[in-house]
Each structure stands twice: as structure tokens, then as C-alpha cells.
């Protein structure tokens, strides 16, 4: 049902999408990220315009609705490629052929609808009736198949996006000792918002076609869309510190062990492990809040991949966890002394924030700093 409220919200969402696209064009992000963000905003703008087209140019509705099908098929890969670009793992400027198969098929179906007569398009898209003939039947069947494929591909791209974020953060832990400015946690909420919007849309679509249209609130979809667009506009311009691209690049050969081609010998690795431990215990390198794998490598006189291999194989830890362990050990006597608050302690031992310190401390000890101090006090009594 097209109400004044839903039409107004549709116009508001279109305005936000256009503003987001313009912001992406003028933004300072990487070229790939800027392009795919602009594509995401453009797709949302096209989708939310459906009610405006129906309300103000109903004669174009038969042409526009098939176009929305193509936009829906473009959205999942567009989101995935945007996340890939934001995590500095994109190594190609255009979508791979497998990612454009569904949009291309959707475009063929769209053209098929466009070639139908005005009466046939009116019957299908306005009256909801199926005209006689094999071509309209084939187009409708192809549309239902594409919608099913869209649902399946959305799930697959969601999994691929989450895996990309997980792998990206795993690689960050091998490179940096403080991650809060690099992890792009807002992308998690972006994905959650998309899934929420998708779920609400799917529920209302099913309800509208199964006789439960009384529970359908079209305005809710536009409110959720507006919130999503505002959220992306607020966080997308935020640029993380420059990453070490070469270190973050994904391996091109997953069939061999991680360090299969390493020239690091066992004896050299043991010597390097000793130097790394000395850098922590004697030089207290962990106190540097901006400590990175690159800095540690220069300090011990070895290549970053050799230091990473030594940490994983000789010491049994990632770079991030190893540095966090030493920071927590340095924080324990300060906590027991009780002379400083948690924020001061966290900054004194090399953490960038109290929240990061709390999470690392609880992961390391199984309790909060206050609980740790209380437990130590009780054990003395």
C-alpha cells in the first residue's frame, strides 16, 4: 500500500542515498572503496525510488520494476567488494565474471519485460495478473528463480564478507600491538544492519503474499533503510591508519604450509626468539603504544616474516597476543599497588585505551583488573 508516509520516507531515503553517493565521489578513500561505496549508495537509491516512480510516474512503473530486480542482484557483490576494498585486500578493479552472472541474467530478464506490450506490463506489475503466452510465463518463472538465487547469493556473500573481516583482523594481529583504530568494527554493524533490513523485507514480502498483509508496515522498511544509510554516511569516511599492504596481501597459494618457502633455519629461529624475548624483558619494547611487527623486526635485526614465523613456531603466539601478554604482566604489579586508576595503568604499559586493556586483561587472566586485585587481597588475608 502506498501511503503519504511511505512516499515521504522513500523520498528521504533517496535523498540520503544521493548525498551518500556524492560524499563517496568527493571522499578521500581508496579508489576501489570509493567506487563500490558509490555503487552501494546508488543501488539503495534505485531500490527506494520504487514508490516514487509508482506514485508520480505510474506509466514508467512497468519499466522500472524489472530494473529493481537487477539492482537487488548487484547489491550483495557490491557490499562484498566494498568490504574487500576497505580491508585493503582488493587486488582487482572490476568484479570477477562469476560475480556478475546473476546481474547479467537479471538484465536479460529486464529487457524481456521491457519488450512486452504496455498492456502486458500493466497486467503483471499493476494488476498482478499473468498474461497469456509463453514469453510472459517464462519471464515470471525466470524472475522467481532469480529471486531464489538472490536469497542464496546474499547468504553466500554474507559468509564471504564475514570471513574476509575475520581474516583481515587475524592478519592485523600479526602486524600490530594496538588494533582499535584499524579493525573497522563499524563494518560488523553495517553487515548486521543489512541482514536486519533483509530479514524485515523478506518477512513483509512473505506476509503480504500469504494473507497476513495486516502485519505489513511499509514505513518500517524505509526507516531501517534511512538508518542504514545514515550509519554508513557517518562511518564510511573514517580512514584507518595506513596498513602494511604487502604484509596484509592474501597468499596466492593455499596448497602449501604457511612457511614452506621460508629460509629460516631452526638454529637461526632459536637465536631470533632469544633476541625477541630480550627486546621484551630487557628493553621493554612493549611499552611503545605504536609498536608494530615492522618496528620489532628492525629492533632485532630480522625480516618481518622471520619474526612472525619465530613468534608462531618458537614462542607459540601471534605478535598481538605476545605483546599484550607482556603488557598485562607489567600491569599486574601496578594494579596490586592500587596507586593509579585503570586508565593510567593501561596507558603506562602501552595500551591505547582502557577498553582494550580490560579486554586483554580478562582474556589473559580470566578476570577484570578489579577482580584480580580483590582476589589478591583476599589471598593475603
C-alpha positions in Angstrom: 0.0 0.0 0.0 1.4 3.4 -1.0 0.7 6.0 1.8 1.8 9.5 2.1 4.2 8.5 4.9 5.9 5.8 2.9 6.2 8.1 -0.1 7.8 10.8 2.1 10.2 8.2 3.7 11.0 6.9 0.2 12.0 10.4 -0.9 14.0 10.9 2.3 15.9 7.6 1.7 16.6 8.7 -1.9 18.0 12.0 -0.7 20.3 10.2 1.7 21.4 7.8 -0.9 22.2 10.6 -3.3 24.0 12.5 -0.6 26.0 9.4 0.3 27.0 8.8 -3.3 28.1 12.4 -3.7 30.1 12.1 -0.5 31.7 8.9 -1.8 32.7 10.7 -5.0 34.3 13.5 -3.2 35.8 11.3 -0.4 39.5 10.6 0.2 39.1 6.8 0.4 40.9 4.4 -1.9 39.6 4.5 -5.4 38.2 1.0 -5.2 36.5 1.6 -1.9 35.1 4.9 -3.2 33.7 3.2 -6.4 32.0 0.4 -4.6 30.6 2.6 -1.8 29.1 4.8 -4.5 27.7 1.7 -6.1 26.1 0.6 -2.8 24.5 4.0 -2.3 23.3 4.0 -6.0 21.7 0.6 -5.6 19.9 1.7 -2.5 18.8 4.9 -4.1 17.4 2.9 -7.1 15.5 0.5 -4.9 13.9 3.1 -2.6 12.7 5.1 -5.6 10.2 2.4 -6.5 7.3 4.0 -4.6 8.1 7.4 -6.0 8.0 6.1 -9.6 4.7 4.3 -8.9 3.2 7.4 -7.3 4.4 10.1 -9.7 5.1 8.3 -13.0 3.0 5.2 -13.0 3.4 4.8 -16.7 7.1 4.1 -16.1 6.5 1.5 -13.4 6.5 -1.4 -15.8 9.9 -0.4 -17.0 11.3 0.5 -13.6 10.3 -2.6 -11.5 12.4 -5.0 -13.7 15.3 -2.7 -13.2 14.9 -3.0 -9.4 15.4 -6.8 -9.8 18.8 -6.1 -11.4 19.7 -3.7 -8.5 18.9 -6.4 -6.0 21.2 -8.8 -7.7 24.0 -6.2 -7.8 23.8 -5.4 -4.1 25.4 -8.5 -2.5 28.6 -8.4 -4.6 28.8 -4.6 -4.3 28.8 -4.9 -0.5 31.3 -7.7 -0.5 33.7 -5.8 -2.8 33.3 -2.6 -0.7 34.4 -4.5 2.4 37.2 -6.1 0.5 38.4 -2.7 -0.6 38.1 -1.3 2.9 40.2 -4.1 4.3 43.0 -3.4 1.7 42.6 -6.9 0.2 41.2 -6.0 -3.2 43.6 -6.8 -6.0 41.3 -6.2 -8.9 39.4 -3.1 -10.1 36.3 -4.8 -11.6 34.1 -7.6 -10.5 35.1 -11.1 -11.5 32.9 -12.7 -14.1 31.3 -15.1 -11.6 30.1 -12.1 -9.6 28.3 -10.5 -12.5 26.5 -13.6 -13.8 23.3 -13.0 -11.8 23.1 -9.3 -12.6 23.7 -10.1 -16.3 20.9 -12.7 -16.3 18.7 -10.2 -14.5 19.4 -7.6 -17.2 18.3 -10.1 -19.9 15.1 -10.7 -18.0 14.7 -7.0 -17.5 15.0 -6.4 -21.3 12.5 -9.2 -21.8 9.9 -7.4 -19.7 10.7 -4.1 -21.5 9.9 -5.7 -24.8 6.4 -6.7 -23.6 3.4 -4.6 -24.6 2.1 -1.9 -22.3 -1.0 -3.9 -21.6 1.1 -7.0 -20.6 3.3 -4.9 -18.2 0.3 -3.3 -16.7 -1.3 -6.7 -16.1 1.8 -8.1 -14.5 3.0 -5.2 -12.4 -0.1 -3.3 -11.6 -3.0 -5.8 -11.6 -0.8 -8.8 -10.6 -2.2 -11.0 -13.4 -0.3 -13.2 -15.8 -1.0 -12.5 -19.5 -1.4 -15.4 -21.9 1.6 -16.6 -23.8 4.8 -18.5 -23.2 7.0 -15.4 -23.0 5.3 -13.7 -20.1 5.2 -17.1 -18.3 8.9 -17.7 -18.9 9.8 -14.2 -17.7 7.8 -14.7 -14.5 9.3 -18.1 -13.9 12.8 -16.6 -14.5 12.0 -13.9 -12.0 11.1 -16.3 -9.3 14.3 -18.3 -10.0 16.4 -15.2 -9.8 14.8 -14.1 -6.5 15.6 -17.5 -5.1 19.2 -17.2 -6.4 19.3 -13.7 -4.9 18.4 -15.1 -1.5 21.1 -17.9 -1.8 23.7 -15.5 -3.1 23.0 -13.0 -0.4 23.8 -15.7 2.2 26.9 -16.8 0.4 28.2 -13.2 0.1 27.4 -12.6 3.8 29.5 -15.6 4.7 32.3 -14.5 2.4 32.2 -10.9 3.8 32.4 -12.2 7.4 35.3 -14.5 6.5 37.1 -11.5 4.9 36.7 -9.5 8.0 37.9 -12.3 10.2 40.9 -13.0 8.0 41.7 -9.3 7.9 41.7 -9.0 11.7 43.7 -12.1 12.1 46.4 -10.6 9.9 46.2 -7.4 11.8 47.1 -9.3 15.0 50.3 -10.5 13.3 51.3 -6.9 12.5 50.2 -4.5 15.2 50.1 -4.4 19.0 47.1 -2.0 19.2 44.2 -2.6 16.8 41.3 -0.4 17.9 41.9 2.2 15.1 42.4 -0.5 12.4 39.8 -3.2 13.0 36.9 -1.4 11.2 34.4 -2.7 13.8 31.7 -0.5 12.3 31.6 -2.8 9.3 30.2 -5.5 11.6 27.3 -3.2 12.4 27.0 -2.4 8.7 26.6 -6.1 7.9 24.2 -6.6 10.9 22.1 -3.7 9.7 21.9 -5.2 6.2 20.9 -8.6 7.5 18.2 -6.9 9.7 16.9 -4.9 6.7 16.9 -8.0 4.5 15.1 -10.1 7.2 12.4 -7.4 7.7 11.9 -7.1 4.0 11.7 -10.9 3.5 9.2 -11.2 6.4 6.9 -8.4 5.0 7.1 -9.9 1.5 6.0 -13.3 2.7 3.3 -11.8 4.9 2.0 -9.6 2.1 1.7 -12.7 -0.2 0.2 -15.1 2.3 -2.8 -13.2 3.5 -1.1 -11.6 6.5 -0.8 -8.2 5.0 -2.3 -6.6 8.1 1.1 -7.0 9.8 2.9 -5.3 7.0 4.3 -1.8 7.9 6.0 -0.5 4.7 7.2 2.6 6.6 9.4 0.3 8.8 11.5 -0.7 5.8 12.2 2.9 4.8 13.0 3.8 8.4 15.5 0.9 8.6 17.0 1.9 5.2 17.3 5.5 6.3 19.1 4.5 9.5 21.4 2.2 7.5 22.3 5.0 5.0 22.9 7.5 7.8 25.1 5.0 9.6 27.2 4.3 6.5 27.5 8.1 5.7 28.8 8.7 9.3 31.4 5.9 9.4 32.5 5.3 5.8 34.7 8.4 5.6 36.7 7.3 8.6 40.1 6.1 7.4 42.2 3.7 9.5 45.9 4.3 9.8 47.8 3.2 6.7 48.3 -0.6 6.7 51.3 -2.5 5.6 49.7 -3.7 2.3 52.3 -6.2 1.4 52.0 -8.0 4.7 48.3 -8.0 4.5 48.1 -9.3 1.0 46.4 -12.8 0.8 48.5 -15.8 -0.1 48.2 -16.8 -3.7 48.9 -20.5 -2.9 46.9 -22.2 -0.2 48.1 -25.7 -1.0 51.4 -25.5 0.9 52.2 -24.8 4.5 52.4 -21.2 5.7 56.2 -21.1 6.0 57.0 -23.8 3.4 59.3 -21.4 1.4 60.9 -19.8 4.4 64.7 -19.9 4.6 64.7 -19.5 8.4 66.7 -22.4 9.9 66.0 -23.9 13.3 69.2 -22.5 14.8 68.5 -19.1 13.5 64.9 -19.2 14.7 66.1 -20.1 18.3 68.6 -17.2 18.2 65.9 -14.8 16.9 63.5 -16.0 19.7 66.1 -15.1 22.3 66.5 -11.6 20.8 62.7 -11.1 20.8 62.5 -12.2 24.4 65.3 -9.8 25.3 63.5 -7.0 23.5 60.6 -7.5 25.8 62.2 -8.3 29.1 65.3 -6.0 29.0 64.3 -3.3 26.5 60.6 -3.2 27.5 59.7 -2.6 23.8 56.1 -3.4 24.6 55.7 0.0 26.3 55.6 1.6 22.9 51.9 2.0 22.1 52.7 2.2 18.4 54.8 -1.0 18.4 54.4 -3.0 15.2 55.9 -6.1 13.7 58.0 -3.8 11.5 59.4 -1.9 14.5 60.2 -5.1 16.4 61.9 -6.6 13.3 64.1 -3.6 12.9 65.0 -3.8 16.6 66.0 -7.5 16.5 67.7 -7.2 13.0 65.5 -9.6 11.1 62.8 -9.6 8.4 59.2 -9.2 9.5 58.2 -12.6 8.1 61.0 -14.2 10.0 59.9 -12.6 13.2 56.4 -13.6 12.6 57.4 -17.2 11.9 59.6 -17.3 15.1 56.7 -16.0 17.2 54.3 -18.6 15.8 56.6 -21.6 15.8 59.2 -21.0 18.5 57.2 -18.9 21.0 53.8 -20.1 20.1 51.9 -16.8 19.9 50.8 -14.1 17.5 52.5 -10.8 17.6 49.5 -9.1 19.1 49.0 -11.7 21.8 52.7 -11.8 22.7 52.9 -8.0 23.2 49.6 -8.0 25.1 50.9 -10.7 27.4 53.9 -8.6 28.4 51.8 -5.5 28.9 49.4 -7.4 31.2 52.4 -8.8 33.2 53.7 -5.2 33.6 50.2 -4.0 34.6 49.7 -6.6 37.4 52.0 -5.0 40.0 50.6 -1.6 39.2 47.1 -2.9 39.8 48.0 -4.6 43.0 49.7 -1.4 44.2 46.4 0.5 43.7 48.2 3.8 43.2 46.8 4.5 39.8 43.4 4.1 38.1 42.8 1.6 35.2 43.2 4.2 32.5 46.6 5.4 33.8 47.7 1.8 34.1 46.6 0.9 30.6 48.4 3.9 29.1 51.6 3.3 31.2 52.0 -0.3 29.9 51.4 0.5 26.3 47.7 0.1 25.6 45.9 2.9 23.7 42.6 2.7 25.7 41.1 1.4 28.8 38.6 -0.8 27.0 41.4 -2.5 25.1 43.3 -3.0 28.3 40.2 -4.5 30.0 39.5 -7.0 27.2 43.2 -8.1 27.0 43.4 -8.4 30.8 40.3 -10.5 31.1 41.4 -12.7 28.2 44.8 -13.2 29.8 43.7 -13.7 33.4 40.0 -14.6 33.2 39.0 -11.7 35.4 38.8 -7.9 35.4 41.6 -5.8 36.9 39.4 -5.0 40.0 38.5 -8.7 40.5 42.2 -9.5 40.1 43.2 -7.0 42.8 40.3 -8.2 45.1 41.4 -11.8 44.7 45.0 -11.0 45.5 43.8 -9.0 48.6 41.7 -11.9 49.8 44.5 -14.4 49.4 46.7 -12.3 51.7 44.1 -12.1 54.5 
